[in-house]
């Protein structure tokens, strides 16, 4: 049995061993605190770096959204300008078509004038001398749709001075007259002239007007 109950194993007392144990626990606690502080500092630094990166990316995202909005607005402006340019191009193409039509008409008129000058110089149509007008006042054949001053002159030259005479002239005869007058006269279509002349000779002006409204440039659209 131990003589002294406070005597522990070895040379020290229980108090000494208790103090040593507490000291070791204190050292372990302090080491734990130090290790925890080191780990906490490391993770805090990493957290701060990640938070800074997050804020940077957030700012970059806001800037990109602003740039996207700006580019979208510019795209809408470009699309609007493109649509306006397309409308202008369509308008210019229409104007060009109109100018081409007018040019072709002018060329056709010049050809007709040249052919009329040649016919006037020869004073002969269809191999027959020019026929003098009747003693009575001749009718205005230009009231017939499709007949202008030059074609009226051709009709007069073959003895057609009145609506009645024109109404009794065959379409073949009129077509022959136009063909022999020159290429520029061949575009005329005389198929409705006798019928129009018949109405004019009967003074059926309302019926003639209605019939002419049905025609297209002196031509029957149904033929």
C-alpha positions as MATLAB code, in Angstrom:
seq = 'XXXXXXXXXXXXXXXXXXXXXXXXXXXXXXXXXXXXXXXXXXXXXXXXXXXXXXXXXXXXXXXXXXXXXXXXXXXXXXXXXXXXXXXXXXXXXXXXXXXXXXXXXXXXXXXXXXXXXXXXXXXXXXXXXXXXXXXXXXXXXXXXXXXXXXXXXXXXXXXXXXXXXXXXXXXXXXXXXXXXXXXXXXXXXXXXXXXXXXXXXXXXXXXXXXXXXXXXXXXXXXX';
ca = [
       0.000    0.000    0.000;
       1.153    3.564   -0.606;
       2.213    5.399    2.392;
       1.108    8.733    0.942;
      -2.228    8.734   -0.923;
      -1.231   11.888   -2.789;
       1.789   10.067   -4.220;
       1.018    9.049   -7.825;
       2.912    6.822  -10.179;
       6.461    7.934  -10.643;
       8.102   10.606   -8.598;
       5.377   13.321   -8.901;
       2.240   13.823   -6.932;
      -1.335   13.776   -8.251;
      -1.312   17.570   -8.247;
       1.757   17.578  -10.440;
       0.194   15.121  -12.844;
      -3.094   17.042  -12.871;
      -1.243   20.257  -13.682;
       0.631   18.505  -16.463;
      -2.632   17.174  -17.902;
      -4.272   20.612  -17.748;
      -1.205   22.137  -19.345;
      -1.341   19.632  -22.175;
      -5.042   20.289  -22.639;
      -4.368   24.028  -22.691;
      -1.613   23.564  -25.270;
      -3.914   21.339  -27.343;
      -6.676   23.958  -27.078;
      -4.306   26.719  -28.107;
      -3.045   24.624  -30.999;
      -6.646   23.961  -31.997;
      -7.384   27.677  -31.888;
      -4.299   28.402  -33.963;
      -5.198   25.735  -36.507;
      -8.792   26.962  -36.626;
      -7.612   30.535  -37.107;
      -5.303   29.477  -39.925;
      -8.076   27.534  -41.630;
     -10.591   30.330  -41.055;
      -8.165   32.923  -42.487;
      -7.555   30.743  -45.530;
     -11.238   30.166  -46.222;
     -12.103   33.781  -45.507;
      -9.492   34.908  -48.042;
     -10.886   32.432  -50.581;
     -14.434   33.638  -49.854;
     -13.421   37.272  -50.328;
     -11.699   36.418  -53.609;
     -14.770   34.546  -54.837;
     -17.039   37.400  -53.735;
     -14.852   39.898  -55.595;
     -14.930   37.682  -58.712;
     -18.687   37.390  -58.395;
     -19.062   41.173  -58.178;
     -16.743   41.604  -61.172;
     -18.752   39.113  -63.226;
     -21.996   40.753  -62.112;
     -20.710   44.145  -63.255;
     -19.556   42.629  -66.563;
     -22.993   41.041  -66.972;
     -24.717   44.408  -66.476;
     -22.388   46.010  -69.034;
     -23.060   43.218  -71.513;
     -26.810   43.645  -71.033;
     -26.468   47.363  -71.755;
     -24.381   46.617  -74.861;
     -26.936   44.005  -75.978;
     -29.773   46.519  -75.599;
     -27.792   49.095  -77.565;
     -27.013   46.613  -80.352;
     -30.638   45.480  -80.489;
     -31.756   49.098  -80.886;
     -29.194   49.616  -83.666;
     -30.409   46.428  -85.358;
     -34.002   47.694  -85.313;
     -32.828   50.996  -86.807;
     -30.933   49.127  -89.543;
     -33.993   46.989  -90.319;
     -36.170   50.106  -90.548;
     -33.630   51.811  -92.814;
     -33.397   48.663  -94.921;
     -37.182   48.590  -95.344;
     -37.160   52.281  -96.350;
     -34.400   51.641  -98.891;
     -36.350   48.703 -100.334;
     -39.417   50.918 -100.739;
     -37.292   53.563 -102.473;
     -35.817   50.918 -104.789;
     -39.310   49.659 -105.654;
     -40.436   53.233 -106.349;
     -37.395   53.879 -108.542;
     -37.990   50.644 -110.432;
     -41.580   51.748 -111.061;
     -40.356   55.137 -112.289;
     -37.825   53.392 -114.532;
     -40.550   51.196 -116.013;
     -42.688   54.274 -116.663;
     -39.785   56.071 -118.334;
     -39.056   53.059 -120.506;
     -42.709   52.935 -121.566;
     -42.650   56.633 -122.413;
     -39.413   56.175 -124.365;
     -40.916   53.327 -126.365;
     -44.013   55.424 -127.038;
     -41.870   58.334 -128.212;
     -39.923   56.038 -130.511;
     -43.197   54.647 -131.856;
     -44.559   58.167 -132.404;
     -41.373   59.154 -134.228;
     -41.691   56.099 -136.438;
     -45.329   56.963 -137.172;
     -44.407   60.557 -137.969;
     -41.684   59.407 -140.329;
     -44.071   56.981 -142.037;
     -46.760   59.671 -142.287;
     -44.245   62.034 -143.867;
     -43.380   59.407 -146.452;
     -47.058   58.802 -147.181;
     -47.689   62.554 -147.465;
     -44.799   62.974 -149.892;
     -46.090   60.223 -152.170;
     -49.749   61.284 -151.802;
     -50.706   57.762 -152.881;
     -52.314   55.099 -150.699;
     -52.991   51.553 -151.794;
     -51.980   52.487 -155.322;
     -54.921   54.906 -155.672;
     -54.792   58.670 -155.981;
     -55.914   60.661 -152.940;
     -59.673   61.021 -152.922;
     -61.066   64.507 -152.455;
     -63.541   65.062 -149.569;
     -67.281   65.101 -150.329;
     -69.032   68.381 -150.789;
     -70.779   68.057 -147.410;
     -68.875   68.527 -144.120;
     -66.930   65.310 -143.354;
     -67.359   63.554 -140.005;
     -64.733   63.681 -137.286;
     -63.450   60.116 -137.495;
     -61.244   60.739 -134.455;
     -64.355   60.173 -132.329;
     -63.842   56.498 -133.075;
     -61.635   55.032 -130.361;
     -58.405   53.812 -131.936;
     -58.387   56.419 -134.711;
     -56.102   59.416 -134.349;
     -55.277   62.258 -136.762;
     -52.840   60.156 -138.802;
     -55.172   57.175 -139.206;
     -58.026   59.568 -140.009;
     -55.817   60.910 -142.813;
     -55.299   57.356 -144.090;
     -59.055   56.780 -144.085;
     -59.623   60.031 -145.985;
     -57.019   59.024 -148.549;
     -58.994   55.892 -149.453;
     -62.308   57.760 -149.601;
     -63.610   57.279 -146.049;
     -64.846   60.674 -144.844;
     -67.988   59.812 -142.907;
     -69.084   57.472 -140.138;
     -71.438   55.774 -142.581;
     -68.645   55.069 -145.050;
     -66.460   53.702 -142.261;
     -69.281   51.476 -140.972;
     -69.602   49.915 -144.444;
     -65.854   49.328 -144.816;
     -64.704   45.776 -144.079;
     -62.178   45.089 -141.360;
     -59.971   43.390 -143.975;
     -59.901   46.579 -146.048;
     -58.974   48.665 -143.012;
     -56.288   46.163 -142.006;
     -54.852   46.279 -145.530;
     -54.794   50.076 -145.357;
     -52.828   49.997 -142.126;
     -50.352   47.385 -143.317;
     -49.527   49.296 -146.481;
     -49.164   52.550 -144.554;
     -46.099   51.240 -142.738;
     -44.935   49.122 -139.769;
     -45.868   51.752 -137.211;
     -49.554   51.533 -138.206;
     -49.767   47.769 -137.920;
     -50.182   47.943 -134.145;
     -53.645   49.511 -134.619;
     -56.639   47.182 -134.266;
     -59.566   48.133 -136.596;
     -61.935   45.281 -135.707;
     -64.307   47.542 -133.710;
     -64.165   50.633 -135.964;
     -67.122   49.685 -138.222;
     -69.351   48.981 -135.199;
     -68.348   52.254 -133.525;
     -68.918   54.116 -136.802;
     -72.357   52.527 -137.145;
     -73.368   53.856 -133.714;
     -71.893   57.281 -134.498;
     -73.693   57.427 -137.849;
     -76.965   56.712 -136.008;
     -76.100   59.453 -133.454;
     -76.296   56.854 -130.686;
     -73.694   58.708 -128.678;
     -74.617   57.291 -125.270;
     -74.499   53.764 -126.598;
     -71.208   54.556 -128.347;
     -69.726   55.915 -125.135;
     -70.829   52.831 -123.220;
     -69.319   50.615 -125.911;
     -66.063   52.569 -125.871;
     -65.889   52.261 -122.085;
     -66.013   48.523 -122.601;
     -63.149   48.651 -125.111;
     -59.463   48.833 -124.220;
     -57.546   51.155 -126.538;
     -60.125   50.552 -129.248;
     -59.822   46.783 -128.870;
     -62.471   44.343 -127.711;
     -60.950   42.732 -124.563;
     -62.982   39.596 -125.238;
     -61.442   39.036 -128.655;
];
